[in-house]
Amino acid sequence: MQENRAWNRLKDEELIETLKSMNTSELYPANAQKVYEALKNKYDANDLPSVRTVGRRLRSLLGKSDEELDEIIDENGIGIVDKGKYNLGFKKANKKGTYITGYWYDEKDGEEGDSAKYLARFLADAVIYSKVLNPEYKPDYNSSLQRLFGTGQVKELNTFSRKIVDLKPYSAEGGIDVMKNVLIVQKAIDMQKKIEFKLGVYRYTSDGTIELDIKNSKVRCVSPLQIMMSNGRYYVIAKNERKSTTQDFLFYRIDLMNKIKIIKTKRRDVQGQVEWKDPQKFLISNPFFYSGEKEDIVIGFEEQQITQVVDWFGTEENGLFECLGTYYMEKPEKGNGKISMVKVKMVKLSFPEVNVMAFSFWIMQYMDCVEILEGDLLKKTLKERMKWALENRIK
């Protein structure tokens, strides 16, 4: 039901909210007629002002004279007026002094208005391409971003993006609300309480399909300590309370946790300094969040492929590895049907205290351009895995 008042006297915020809800931008500004039609759809009032009046109200929102507007437009007739909490964009015909052909709403963020545009695009893409959000939640999240930034910054889902959204990370029966889980776990951490939950795993069923199995999982009880993200997935770090293992901490994927309950029992606190409290080093030193032994590792990596190292570990300034110089080694190269030996430049890299199991899987992706120089446990792990695979899996 509409507010009981004279709608022919529009408030500034009603015009702004209407612009914000429209699919307007610098490329697609809205003229007075389009804004008038959007007002009719948005407020469903019979006594709205005329299109001409809407045009005058939009013009007055700019709060500047024609001469002042001519001073701020570019060669394409585009201008931006700073309205404090937001920017109001307008477009004139190419020549100065001509009439305004359209308007759009621009969200601001702090002193740099452009950062809101970048953030809006990043968040929209993060929702659409998320590995952990189920398809049924993504449209609502996208709509929330539209209300926050305006549809000029966050577009409606098109045919391409809807196909991405429809990619299911889980079976239809999974239905895990990941963000709801994250907030429950965080609440337990803030309250310093333990949680109970079931951890789902994927299984091949008798129906010939792969399904997320939660029903057959046992109830676990842990002391949650910290939530982290890695490779687009949420993990909770929990104090290990099982006496059967020697690991101090366990990692659980929050997107596989179901029926999480916060219980009254106070969680077990952590004493002393622990490695995960240095998050940057911890996240990179524990790719894929494997638990297990660590050791210092030195490798040689082809200089032409060094981008692969930076993509994962960042630059050397992060302190996660150290460059120890370069050297050359021979490598077989196939060309014109023949194999010849060529010299390639290698960069010597030192990685201190790396999780061996996790690092072994990372390094196997690059076996054609890497040499293991130091790390006895890593060498042993790789040799045993490849020997077993050659004898049993590659025939």
C-alpha positions as YAML, in Angstrom:
chain: A
units: angstrom
residues:
- id: 1
  name: MET
  ca: [0.00, 0.00, 0.00]
- id: 2
  name: GLN
  ca: [1.31, 3.42, -0.98]
- id: 3
  name: GLU
  ca: [1.97, 6.27, 1.42]
- id: 4
  name: ASN
  ca: [-1.04, 8.66, 1.72]
- id: 5
  name: ARG
  ca: [0.39, 11.88, 0.29]
- id: 6
  name: ALA
  ca: [0.59, 13.95, -2.89]
- id: 7
  name: TRP
  ca: [2.83, 12.02, -5.26]
- id: 8
  name: ASN
  ca: [3.04, 14.94, -7.65]
- id: 9
  name: ARG
  ca: [5.63, 16.33, -5.21]
- id: 10
  name: LEU
  ca: [8.40, 13.79, -5.46]
- id: 11
  name: LYS
  ca: [11.14, 13.65, -2.85]
- id: 12
  name: ASP
  ca: [14.76, 13.74, -4.00]
- id: 13
  name: GLU
  ca: [15.44, 10.36, -2.43]
- id: 14
  name: GLU
  ca: [12.58, 8.80, -4.42]
- id: 15
  name: LEU
  ca: [14.15, 9.95, -7.67]
- id: 16
  name: ILE
  ca: [17.55, 8.69, -6.53]
- id: 17
  name: GLU
  ca: [16.17, 5.30, -5.43]
- id: 18
  name: THR
  ca: [14.43, 4.97, -8.78]
- id: 19
  name: LEU
  ca: [17.62, 5.77, -10.70]
- id: 20
  name: LYS
  ca: [19.47, 3.33, -8.46]
- id: 21
  name: SER
  ca: [17.01, 0.54, -9.27]
- id: 22
  name: MET
  ca: [17.26, 1.08, -13.03]
- id: 23
  name: ASN
  ca: [19.81, -0.53, -15.33]
- id: 24
  name: THR
  ca: [21.56, 2.81, -15.88]
- id: 25
  name: SER
  ca: [25.22, 3.61, -16.33]
- id: 26
  name: GLU
  ca: [27.54, 5.90, -18.26]
- id: 27
  name: LEU
  ca: [26.97, 3.71, -21.31]
- id: 28
  name: TYR
  ca: [23.20, 3.50, -20.75]
- id: 29
  name: PRO
  ca: [21.90, 6.72, -19.18]
- id: 30
  name: ALA
  ca: [18.15, 7.07, -18.62]
- id: 31
  name: ASN
  ca: [16.18, 10.01, -20.01]
- id: 32
  name: ALA
  ca: [13.22, 11.62, -18.24]
- id: 33
  name: GLN
  ca: [10.69, 9.39, -20.02]
- id: 34
  name: LYS
  ca: [12.40, 6.20, -18.80]
- id: 35
  name: VAL
  ca: [12.68, 7.54, -15.26]
- id: 36
  name: TYR
  ca: [8.98, 8.51, -15.35]
- id: 37
  name: GLU
  ca: [8.03, 4.96, -16.43]
- id: 38
  name: ALA
  ca: [10.23, 3.47, -13.71]
- id: 39
  name: LEU
  ca: [8.56, 5.73, -11.12]
- id: 40
  name: LYS
  ca: [5.14, 4.48, -12.21]
- id: 41
  name: ASN
  ca: [6.27, 0.85, -11.87]
- id: 42
  name: LYS
  ca: [8.03, 1.42, -8.57]
- id: 43
  name: TYR
  ca: [5.41, 3.46, -6.70]
- id: 44
  name: ASP
  ca: [2.17, 2.57, -8.54]
- id: 45
  name: ALA
  ca: [0.70, 6.04, -7.93]
- id: 46
  name: ASN
  ca: [-1.92, 7.74, -10.11]
- id: 47
  name: ASP
  ca: [-0.98, 11.33, -9.40]
- id: 48
  name: LEU
  ca: [2.69, 11.28, -10.41]
- id: 49
  name: PRO
  ca: [4.03, 14.46, -12.02]
- id: 50
  name: SER
  ca: [4.40, 14.72, -15.78]
- id: 51
  name: VAL
  ca: [7.41, 13.57, -17.73]
- id: 52
  name: ARG
  ca: [8.45, 17.20, -18.17]
- id: 53
  name: THR
  ca: [8.28, 17.78, -14.41]
- id: 54
  name: VAL
  ca: [10.37, 14.64, -13.77]
- id: 55
  name: GLY
  ca: [12.93, 16.01, -16.22]
- id: 56
  name: ARG
  ca: [13.08, 19.34, -14.39]
- id: 57
  name: ARG
  ca: [13.46, 17.58, -11.03]
- id: 58
  name: LEU
  ca: [16.31, 15.47, -12.35]
- id: 59
  name: ARG
  ca: [18.01, 18.58, -13.70]
- id: 60
  name: SER
  ca: [17.62, 20.35, -10.34]
- id: 61
  name: LEU
  ca: [19.21, 17.38, -8.56]
- id: 62
  name: LEU
  ca: [22.51, 18.23, -10.26]
- id: 63
  name: GLY
  ca: [22.52, 21.52, -8.31]
- id: 64
  name: LYS
  ca: [24.68, 23.40, -10.82]
- id: 65
  name: SER
  ca: [24.15, 25.99, -13.52]
- id: 66
  name: ASP
  ca: [24.47, 25.19, -17.21]
- id: 67
  name: GLU
  ca: [27.80, 27.00, -17.31]
- id: 68
  name: GLU
  ca: [29.12, 24.97, -14.35]
- id: 69
  name: LEU
  ca: [28.00, 21.72, -15.97]
- id: 70
  name: ASP
  ca: [29.76, 22.70, -19.20]
- id: 71
  name: GLU
  ca: [32.98, 23.04, -17.21]
- id: 72
  name: ILE
  ca: [32.91, 19.45, -15.95]
- id: 73
  name: ILE
  ca: [31.79, 17.49, -19.03]
- id: 74
  name: ASP
  ca: [34.32, 15.69, -21.20]
- id: 75
  name: GLU
  ca: [34.56, 15.65, -24.99]
- id: 76
  name: ASN
  ca: [31.72, 13.12, -25.13]
- id: 77
  name: GLY
  ca: [29.34, 15.21, -23.06]
- id: 78
  name: ILE
  ca: [29.77, 13.01, -19.97]
- id: 79
  name: GLY
  ca: [29.79, 14.65, -16.54]
- id: 80
  name: ILE
  ca: [29.79, 13.51, -12.91]
- id: 81
  name: VAL
  ca: [28.43, 15.58, -10.02]
- id: 82
  name: ASP
  ca: [29.57, 14.70, -6.50]
- id: 83
  name: LYS
  ca: [26.46, 14.52, -4.29]
- id: 84
  name: GLY
  ca: [28.26, 13.50, -1.12]
- id: 85
  name: LYS
  ca: [27.23, 9.89, -0.51]
- id: 86
  name: TYR
  ca: [26.84, 9.15, -4.20]
- id: 87
  name: ASN
  ca: [27.66, 10.51, -7.67]
- id: 88
  name: LEU
  ca: [25.00, 11.62, -10.14]
- id: 89
  name: GLY
  ca: [26.07, 11.16, -13.73]
- id: 90
  name: PHE
  ca: [24.62, 12.98, -16.73]
- id: 91
  name: LYS
  ca: [25.14, 13.07, -20.47]
- id: 92
  name: LYS
  ca: [24.70, 16.03, -22.78]
- id: 93
  name: ALA
  ca: [24.66, 16.08, -26.54]
- id: 94
  name: ASN
  ca: [28.26, 16.34, -27.76]
- id: 95
  name: LYS
  ca: [28.38, 20.15, -27.79]
- id: 96
  name: LYS
  ca: [28.45, 22.31, -24.68]
- id: 97
  name: GLY
  ca: [25.29, 24.20, -23.83]
- id: 98
  name: THR
  ca: [22.98, 21.54, -25.25]
- id: 99
  name: TYR
  ca: [20.27, 19.73, -23.32]
- id: 100
  name: ILE
  ca: [20.84, 16.71, -21.05]
- id: 101
  name: THR
  ca: [19.94, 13.40, -22.71]
- id: 102
  name: GLY
  ca: [20.20, 11.07, -19.70]
- id: 103
  name: TYR
  ca: [21.15, 10.43, -16.09]
- id: 104
  name: TRP
  ca: [22.56, 7.58, -14.02]
- id: 105
  name: TYR
  ca: [23.33, 6.78, -10.39]
- id: 106
  name: ASP
  ca: [26.89, 5.97, -9.28]
- id: 107
  name: GLU
  ca: [27.67, 4.50, -5.86]
- id: 108
  name: LYS
  ca: [30.63, 5.98, -4.01]
- id: 109
  name: ASP
  ca: [33.04, 4.37, -1.59]
- id: 110
  name: GLY
  ca: [35.20, 6.64, 0.52]
- id: 111
  name: GLU
  ca: [37.26, 9.26, -1.28]
- id: 112
  name: GLU
  ca: [37.63, 7.26, -4.49]
- id: 113
  name: GLY
  ca: [34.26, 6.82, -6.17]
- id: 114
  name: ASP
  ca: [35.68, 4.38, -8.76]
- id: 115
  name: SER
  ca: [36.46, 1.85, -6.04]
- id: 116
  name: ALA
  ca: [32.72, 1.16, -5.62]
- id: 117
  name: LYS
  ca: [32.49, 0.19, -9.29]
- id: 118
  name: TYR
  ca: [35.42, -2.18, -8.92]
- id: 119
  name: LEU
  ca: [34.02, -3.66, -5.72]
- id: 120
  name: ALA
  ca: [30.56, -4.10, -7.26]
- id: 121
  name: ARG
  ca: [31.99, -6.00, -10.23]
- id: 122
  name: PHE
  ca: [34.24, -8.14, -8.04]
- id: 123
  name: LEU
  ca: [31.45, -9.10, -5.63]
- id: 124
  name: ALA
  ca: [29.02, -9.87, -8.46]
- id: 125
  name: ASP
  ca: [31.60, -12.12, -10.16]
- id: 126
  name: ALA
  ca: [32.47, -13.75, -6.84]
- id: 127
  name: VAL
  ca: [28.81, -14.70, -6.35]
- id: 128
  name: ILE
  ca: [28.27, -15.95, -9.92]
- id: 129
  name: TYR
  ca: [31.48, -18.01, -10.10]
- id: 130
  name: SER
  ca: [31.52, -19.21, -6.49]
- id: 131
  name: LYS
  ca: [32.51, -22.85, -6.02]
- id: 132
  name: VAL
  ca: [30.56, -23.20, -2.81]
- id: 133
  name: LEU
  ca: [27.30, -21.30, -3.21]
- id: 134
  name: ASN
  ca: [24.40, -23.41, -4.39]
- id: 135
  name: PRO
  ca: [22.57, -22.10, -7.49]
- id: 136
  name: GLU
  ca: [19.35, -21.40, -5.57]
- id: 137
  name: TYR
  ca: [21.10, -18.77, -3.41]
- id: 138
  name: LYS
  ca: [23.04, -16.89, -6.11]
- id: 139
  name: PRO
  ca: [20.16, -14.89, -7.69]
- id: 140
  name: ASP
  ca: [19.13, -13.53, -4.28]
- id: 141
  name: TYR
  ca: [22.73, -12.53, -3.50]
- id: 142
  name: ASN
  ca: [22.97, -10.82, -6.90]
- id: 143
  name: SER
  ca: [19.72, -8.93, -6.17]
- id: 144
  name: SER
  ca: [21.12, -7.79, -2.82]
- id: 145
  name: LEU
  ca: [24.17, -6.39, -4.59]
- id: 146
  name: GLN
  ca: [21.88, -4.57, -7.03]
- id: 147
  name: ARG
  ca: [20.06, -2.92, -4.16]
- id: 148
  name: LEU
  ca: [23.37, -1.94, -2.59]
- id: 149
  name: PHE
  ca: [25.22, -0.65, -5.68]
- id: 150
  name: GLY
  ca: [22.42, -0.05, -8.19]
- id: 151
  name: THR
  ca: [21.61, -2.04, -11.32]
- id: 152
  name: GLY
  ca: [23.89, 0.23, -13.33]
- id: 153
  name: GLN
  ca: [26.83, -1.40, -11.54]
- id: 154
  name: VAL
  ca: [25.45, -4.89, -10.92]
- id: 155
  name: LYS
  ca: [23.61, -6.13, -13.98]
- id: 156
  name: GLU
  ca: [20.73, -8.54, -14.25]
- id: 157
  name: LEU
  ca: [21.82, -12.13, -14.84]
- id: 158
  name: ASN
  ca: [22.00, -12.73, -18.58]
- id: 159
  name: THR
  ca: [21.94, -16.01, -20.52]
- id: 160
  name: PHE
  ca: [25.68, -16.60, -20.07]
- id: 161
  name: SER
  ca: [25.80, -15.80, -16.35]
- id: 162
  name: ARG
  ca: [22.69, -17.91, -15.68]
- id: 163
  name: LYS
  ca: [24.44, -20.92, -17.21]
- id: 164
  name: ILE
  ca: [27.36, -20.33, -14.83]
- id: 165
  name: VAL
  ca: [24.96, -19.95, -11.90]
- id: 166
  name: ASP
  ca: [23.24, -23.23, -12.80]
- id: 167
  name: LEU
  ca: [26.47, -25.22, -12.38]
- id: 168
  name: LYS
  ca: [25.79, -27.27, -9.27]
- id: 169
  name: PRO
  ca: [28.62, -27.80, -6.78]
- id: 170
  name: TYR
  ca: [26.42, -30.33, -4.98]
- id: 171
  name: SER
  ca: [23.86, -32.95, -5.82]
- id: 172
  name: ALA
  ca: [20.26, -31.78, -5.68]
- id: 173
  name: GLU
  ca: [19.85, -33.41, -2.27]
- id: 174
  name: GLY
  ca: [22.82, -31.54, -0.80]
- id: 175
  name: GLY
  ca: [21.19, -28.19, -0.26]
- id: 176
  name: ILE
  ca: [23.84, -26.85, 2.12]
- id: 177
  name: ASP
  ca: [23.56, -23.11, 2.80]
- id: 178
  name: VAL
  ca: [27.26, -22.32, 3.03]
- id: 179
  name: MET
  ca: [27.00, -18.73, 4.23]
- id: 180
  name: LYS
  ca: [24.51, -19.73, 6.93]
- id: 181
  name: ASN
  ca: [27.04, -22.32, 8.10]
- id: 182
  name: VAL
  ca: [29.82, -19.72, 8.13]
- id: 183
  name: LEU
  ca: [27.80, -17.40, 10.36]
- id: 184
  name: ILE
  ca: [26.87, -20.21, 12.77]
- id: 185
  name: VAL
  ca: [30.50, -21.30, 13.10]
- id: 186
  name: GLN
  ca: [31.64, -17.69, 13.57]
- id: 187
  name: LYS
  ca: [29.01, -17.21, 16.28]
- id: 188
  name: ALA
  ca: [30.35, -20.26, 18.11]
- id: 189
  name: ILE
  ca: [33.91, -18.90, 17.83]
- id: 190
  name: ASP
  ca: [32.80, -15.53, 19.22]
- id: 191
  name: MET
  ca: [30.96, -17.26, 22.09]
- id: 192
  name: GLN
  ca: [33.94, -19.60, 22.69]
- id: 193
  name: LYS
  ca: [31.66, -22.63, 22.46]
- id: 194
  name: LYS
  ca: [32.00, -26.06, 20.89]
- id: 195
  name: ILE
  ca: [29.96, -27.17, 17.89]
- id: 196
  name: GLU
  ca: [28.44, -30.45, 16.75]
- id: 197
  name: PHE
  ca: [27.89, -31.28, 13.09]
- id: 198
  name: LYS
  ca: [27.88, -33.95, 10.42]
- id: 199
  name: LEU
  ca: [30.51, -33.83, 7.68]
- id: 200
  name: GLY
  ca: [29.31, -34.85, 4.23]
- id: 201
  name: VAL
  ca: [31.41, -36.78, 1.73]
- id: 202
  name: TYR
  ca: [30.75, -37.66, -1.89]
- id: 203
  name: ARG
  ca: [29.92, -41.28, -2.68]
- id: 204
  name: TYR
  ca: [29.13, -43.27, -5.81]
- id: 205
  name: THR
  ca: [25.62, -44.63, -5.32]
- id: 206
  name: SER
  ca: [23.86, -47.78, -6.48]
- id: 207
  name: ASP
  ca: [21.90, -45.56, -8.89]
- id: 208
  name: GLY
  ca: [25.11, -44.90, -10.80]
- id: 209
  name: THR
  ca: [25.44, -41.27, -9.67]
- id: 210
  name: ILE
  ca: [27.76, -39.35, -7.37]
- id: 211
  name: GLU
  ca: [25.88, -37.90, -4.41]
- id: 212
  name: LEU
  ca: [26.77, -35.97, -1.27]
- id: 213
  name: ASP
  ca: [26.30, -38.41, 1.61]
- id: 214
  name: ILE
  ca: [25.47, -36.79, 4.94]
- id: 215
  name: LYS
  ca: [23.08, -39.37, 6.35]
- id: 216
  name: ASN
  ca: [25.77, -41.96, 7.05]
- id: 217
  name: SER
  ca: [28.18, -39.49, 8.65]
- id: 218
  name: LYS
  ca: [28.78, -39.58, 12.38]
- id: 219
  name: VAL
  ca: [28.22, -36.54, 14.60]
- id: 220
  name: ARG
  ca: [31.47, -34.70, 15.36]
- id: 221
  name: CYS
  ca: [32.17, -32.38, 18.26]
- id: 222
  name: VAL
  ca: [35.04, -29.87, 17.99]
- id: 223
  name: SER
  ca: [36.34, -26.59, 19.39]
- id: 224
  name: PRO
  ca: [36.27, -24.10, 16.45]
- id: 225
  name: LEU
  ca: [39.08, -21.55, 16.52]
- id: 226
  name: GLN
  ca: [39.28, -19.68, 13.22]
- id: 227
  name: ILE
  ca: [37.59, -19.51, 9.82]
- id: 228
  name: MET
  ca: [39.79, -19.18, 6.73]
- id: 229
  name: MET
  ca: [39.30, -19.25, 2.96]
- id: 230
  name: SER
  ca: [41.52, -21.17, 0.56]
- id: 231
  name: ASN
  ca: [40.95, -21.76, -3.16]
- id: 232
  name: GLY
  ca: [37.49, -20.23, -2.90]
- id: 233
  name: ARG
  ca: [36.34, -22.53, -0.08]
- id: 234
  name: TYR
  ca: [35.69, -21.88, 3.60]
- id: 235
  name: TYR
  ca: [37.49, -23.93, 6.25]
- id: 236
  name: VAL
  ca: [37.24, -23.95, 10.01]
- id: 237
  name: ILE
  ca: [40.36, -24.68, 12.05]
- id: 238
  name: ALA
  ca: [39.46, -26.75, 15.12]
- id: 239
  name: LYS
  ca: [41.37, -27.98, 18.14]
- id: 240
  name: ASN
  ca: [42.06, -31.68, 17.81]
- id: 241
  name: GLU
  ca: [40.47, -33.46, 20.77]
- id: 242
  name: ARG
  ca: [41.00, -37.00, 19.50]
- id: 243
  name: LYS
  ca: [43.72, -38.87, 21.35]
- id: 244
  name: SER
  ca: [44.20, -41.31, 18.47]
- id: 245
  name: THR
  ca: [46.16, -38.78, 16.37]
- id: 246
  name: THR
  ca: [49.14, -36.53, 17.03]
- id: 247
  name: GLN
  ca: [47.91, -33.53, 15.00]
- id: 248
  name: ASP
  ca: [47.22, -30.41, 17.04]
- id: 249
  name: PHE
  ca: [44.61, -29.00, 14.67]
- id: 250
  name: LEU
  ca: [42.07, -30.33, 12.19]
- id: 251
  name: PHE
  ca: [40.56, -28.60, 9.16]
- id: 252
  name: TYR
  ca: [36.95, -29.00, 8.06]
- id: 253
  name: ARG
  ca: [35.35, -27.68, 4.89]
- id: 254
  name: ILE
  ca: [32.37, -25.59, 5.96]
- id: 255
  name: ASP
  ca: [30.59, -26.22, 2.66]
- id: 256
  name: LEU
  ca: [30.39, -29.92, 3.59]
- id: 257
  name: MET
  ca: [29.20, -29.40, 7.17]
- id: 258
  name: ASN
  ca: [25.52, -30.04, 7.94]
- id: 259
  name: LYS
  ca: [23.20, -29.64, 10.95]
- id: 260
  name: ILE
  ca: [25.67, -27.47, 12.87]
- id: 261
  name: LYS
  ca: [24.69, -26.91, 16.49]
- id: 262
  name: ILE
  ca: [26.34, -24.66, 19.06]
- id: 263
  name: ILE
  ca: [26.49, -26.52, 22.36]
- id: 264
  name: LYS
  ca: [26.88, -25.10, 25.86]
- id: 265
  name: THR
  ca: [30.30, -26.64, 26.49]
- id: 266
  name: LYS
  ca: [33.09, -24.05, 26.44]
- id: 267
  name: ARG
  ca: [35.68, -24.71, 23.76]
- id: 268
  name: ARG
  ca: [39.25, -25.68, 24.55]
- id: 269
  name: ASP
  ca: [41.57, -22.69, 24.25]
- id: 270
  name: VAL
  ca: [44.91, -22.78, 22.48]
- id: 271
  name: GLN
  ca: [48.03, -22.20, 24.54]
- id: 272
  name: GLY
  ca: [51.16, -20.53, 23.19]
- id: 273
  name: GLN
  ca: [52.07, -19.50, 19.67]
- id: 274
  name: VAL
  ca: [50.50, -21.51, 16.83]
- id: 275
  name: GLU
  ca: [51.38, -21.38, 13.15]
- id: 276
  name: TRP
  ca: [47.93, -20.52, 11.80]
- id: 277
  name: LYS
  ca: [48.03, -17.20, 13.67]
- id: 278
  name: ASP
  ca: [50.43, -16.10, 10.91]
- id: 279
  name: PRO
  ca: [47.66, -16.45, 8.29]
- id: 280
  name: GLN
  ca: [49.59, -15.45, 5.18]
- id: 281
  name: LYS
  ca: [52.36, -17.96, 5.76]
- id: 282
  name: PHE
  ca: [49.94, -20.61, 6.99]
- id: 283
  name: LEU
  ca: [47.59, -20.39, 4.00]
- id: 284
  name: ILE
  ca: [50.39, -20.64, 1.46]
- id: 285
  name: SER
  ca: [52.40, -23.26, 3.34]
- id: 286
  name: ASN
  ca: [49.34, -25.49, 3.63]
- id: 287
  name: PRO
  ca: [47.77, -25.60, 0.15]
- id: 288
  name: PHE
  ca: [44.61, -27.73, 0.03]
- id: 289
  name: PHE
  ca: [44.64, -27.73, 3.87]
- id: 290
  name: TYR
  ca: [46.33, -31.07, 4.30]
- id: 291
  name: SER
  ca: [47.54, -32.00, 7.75]
- id: 292
  name: GLY
  ca: [50.88, -33.73, 8.22]
- id: 293
  name: GLU
  ca: [54.65, -33.38, 8.44]
- id: 294
  name: LYS
  ca: [56.61, -30.34, 7.30]
- id: 295
  name: GLU
  ca: [60.17, -29.85, 6.11]
- id: 296
  name: ASP
  ca: [62.43, -27.28, 4.43]
- id: 297
  name: ILE
  ca: [62.36, -27.75, 0.66]
- id: 298
  name: VAL
  ca: [64.59, -26.41, -2.12]
- id: 299
  name: ILE
  ca: [63.58, -26.74, -5.76]
- id: 300
  name: GLY
  ca: [64.75, -25.58, -9.16]
- id: 301
  name: PHE
  ca: [61.99, -24.10, -11.34]
- id: 302
  name: GLU
  ca: [62.24, -23.15, -15.01]
- id: 303
  name: GLU
  ca: [62.68, -19.40, -15.28]
- id: 304
  name: GLN
  ca: [60.24, -19.17, -18.20]
- id: 305
  name: GLN
  ca: [57.52, -20.78, -16.04]
- id: 306
  name: ILE
  ca: [58.17, -18.80, -12.84]
- id: 307
  name: THR
  ca: [54.73, -17.13, -13.15]
- id: 308
  name: GLN
  ca: [53.28, -20.41, -11.84]
- id: 309
  name: VAL
  ca: [55.18, -19.92, -8.57]
- id: 310
  name: VAL
  ca: [54.07, -16.30, -8.21]
- id: 311
  name: ASP
  ca: [50.44, -17.23, -8.96]
- id: 312
  name: TRP
  ca: [50.39, -19.50, -5.93]
- id: 313
  name: PHE
  ca: [52.87, -18.05, -3.44]
- id: 314
  name: GLY
  ca: [52.90, -14.38, -4.42]
- id: 315
  name: THR
  ca: [56.12, -12.41, -4.76]
- id: 316
  name: GLU
  ca: [59.31, -13.00, -2.80]
- id: 317
  name: GLU
  ca: [58.50, -9.99, -0.58]
- id: 318
  name: ASN
  ca: [55.83, -12.10, 1.14]
- id: 319
  name: GLY
  ca: [58.62, -14.07, 2.77]
- id: 320
  name: LEU
  ca: [57.12, -17.44, 1.81]
- id: 321
  name: PHE
  ca: [60.09, -18.43, -0.35]
- id: 322
  name: GLU
  ca: [63.57, -17.17, -1.10]
- id: 323
  name: CYS
  ca: [65.34, -16.92, -4.46]
- id: 324
  name: LEU
  ca: [68.82, -18.46, -4.20]
- id: 325
  name: GLY
  ca: [70.06, -17.62, -7.70]
- id: 326
  name: THR
  ca: [69.97, -19.41, -11.04]
- id: 327
  name: TYR
  ca: [71.62, -22.35, -12.76]
- id: 328
  name: TYR
  ca: [71.26, -24.27, -16.03]
- id: 329
  name: MET
  ca: [70.27, -27.85, -16.67]
- id: 330
  name: GLU
  ca: [69.63, -29.97, -19.75]
- id: 331
  name: LYS
  ca: [66.13, -30.93, -20.73]
- id: 332
  name: PRO
  ca: [64.83, -33.08, -23.61]
- id: 333
  name: GLU
  ca: [62.84, -31.16, -26.21]
- id: 334
  name: LYS
  ca: [60.83, -32.62, -29.04]
- id: 335
  name: GLY
  ca: [60.86, -30.89, -32.44]
- id: 336
  name: ASN
  ca: [60.48, -32.02, -36.06]
- id: 337
  name: GLY
  ca: [59.93, -35.56, -34.89]
- id: 338
  name: LYS
  ca: [63.27, -35.67, -33.05]
- id: 339
  name: ILE
  ca: [64.25, -35.33, -29.41]
- id: 340
  name: SER
  ca: [67.25, -33.16, -28.58]
- id: 341
  name: MET
  ca: [68.76, -31.89, -25.34]
- id: 342
  name: VAL
  ca: [68.54, -28.16, -24.67]
- id: 343
  name: LYS
  ca: [69.80, -26.01, -21.83]
- id: 344
  name: VAL
  ca: [67.14, -24.27, -19.76]
- id: 345
  name: LYS
  ca: [67.58, -21.58, -17.10]
- id: 346
  name: MET
  ca: [66.42, -22.65, -13.62]
- id: 347
  name: VAL
  ca: [65.63, -20.47, -10.60]
- id: 348
  name: LYS
  ca: [66.63, -21.97, -7.25]
- id: 349
  name: LEU
  ca: [63.88, -21.48, -4.65]
- id: 350
  name: SER
  ca: [63.88, -22.26, -0.94]
- id: 351
  name: PHE
  ca: [60.58, -22.96, 0.92]
- id: 352
  name: PRO
  ca: [60.90, -23.18, 4.73]
- id: 353
  name: GLU
  ca: [58.65, -25.46, 6.80]
- id: 354
  name: VAL
  ca: [56.24, -26.55, 4.05]
- id: 355
  name: ASN
  ca: [53.50, -29.15, 4.46]
- id: 356
  name: VAL
  ca: [55.00, -32.05, 2.50]
- id: 357
  name: MET
  ca: [51.76, -33.77, 1.48]
- id: 358
  name: ALA
  ca: [50.19, -30.55, 0.19]
- id: 359
  name: PHE
  ca: [53.40, -29.40, -1.53]
- id: 360
  name: SER
  ca: [53.81, -32.78, -3.24]
- id: 361
  name: PHE
  ca: [50.44, -32.44, -4.98]
- id: 362
  name: TRP
  ca: [51.19, -28.87, -6.00]
- id: 363
  name: ILE
  ca: [54.60, -29.72, -7.41]
- id: 364
  name: MET
  ca: [53.34, -32.73, -9.40]
- id: 365
  name: GLN
  ca: [51.51, -30.29, -11.68]
- id: 366
  name: TYR
  ca: [54.88, -28.97, -12.85]
- id: 367
  name: MET
  ca: [57.06, -32.08, -13.02]
- id: 368
  name: ASP
  ca: [58.23, -31.18, -16.53]
- id: 369
  name: CYS
  ca: [59.74, -27.89, -15.35]
- id: 370
  name: VAL
  ca: [60.88, -28.56, -11.76]
- id: 371
  name: GLU
  ca: [63.82, -30.27, -10.04]
- id: 372
  name: ILE
  ca: [63.72, -31.33, -6.38]
- id: 373
  name: LEU
  ca: [67.06, -30.30, -4.88]
- id: 374
  name: GLU
  ca: [66.46, -30.67, -1.12]
- id: 375
  name: GLY
  ca: [63.70, -32.27, 0.92]
- id: 376
  name: ASP
  ca: [64.18, -35.95, 1.71]
- id: 377
  name: LEU
  ca: [60.58, -36.58, 2.76]
- id: 378
  name: LEU
  ca: [59.22, -34.85, -0.34]
- id: 379
  name: LYS
  ca: [61.51, -36.89, -2.62]
- id: 380
  name: LYS
  ca: [60.46, -40.11, -0.89]
- id: 381
  name: THR
  ca: [56.77, -39.23, -1.11]
- id: 382
  name: LEU
  ca: [56.93, -38.39, -4.82]
- id: 383
  name: LYS
  ca: [59.00, -41.45, -5.74]
- id: 384
  name: GLU
  ca: [56.69, -43.85, -3.91]
- id: 385
  name: ARG
  ca: [53.55, -42.24, -5.37]
- id: 386
  name: MET
  ca: [54.83, -42.24, -8.95]
- id: 387
  name: LYS
  ca: [56.26, -45.77, -8.67]
- id: 388
  name: TRP
  ca: [52.95, -47.09, -7.41]
- id: 389
  name: ALA
  ca: [51.04, -45.22, -10.13]
- id: 390
  name: LEU
  ca: [53.29, -46.54, -12.89]
- id: 391
  name: GLU
  ca: [52.92, -50.11, -11.64]
- id: 392
  name: ASN
  ca: [49.20, -50.02, -10.83]
- id: 393
  name: ARG
  ca: [47.45, -47.18, -12.60]
- id: 394
  name: ILE
  ca: [49.32, -46.51, -15.84]
- id: 395
  name: LYS
  ca: [49.53, -49.69, -17.88]
...
